[in-house]
Structures are given as C-alpha cells and as structure tokens.
C-alpha cells in the first residue's frame, strides 16, 4: 500500500477476493499518469509469502497486486 500512497493521490482503494484457497489483494492509487518505479515492492511482497505479485499503471492509476495462499 505504501507504493500506491507514494503516487500522491487523495485516496487509495484496496480490493480483496478469494478463490481456490488463495487471496488476491489489489491496491489502486487513483493517481493517473506515470508512476515512480519502486524496485523494492515486489521483493518485499515475495518475502511476505506472495505466490505471485506485480505492479502496473493504467488510466485509473497504479495497481499493486499480490496472490497469497490461505
């Protein structure tokens, strides 16, 4: 979430869903435009046990996501 907040937007959304004993967590910054690259976030998510994770930028802001086994 720290990465999404760093984009300088006024709000951050966090979405959570589960399927097949895994949880998908997505943080969205709602700040359009190119985001500052944070090379620390994906290794941090992996060290916390993320099975899969990633980040991308879309029209609605930066998305940072992680899939965790439940």
Helices and strands as residue ranges (DSSP letters): H 2-5, E 13-19, E 22-28, H 41-47, E 50-58, E 61-69
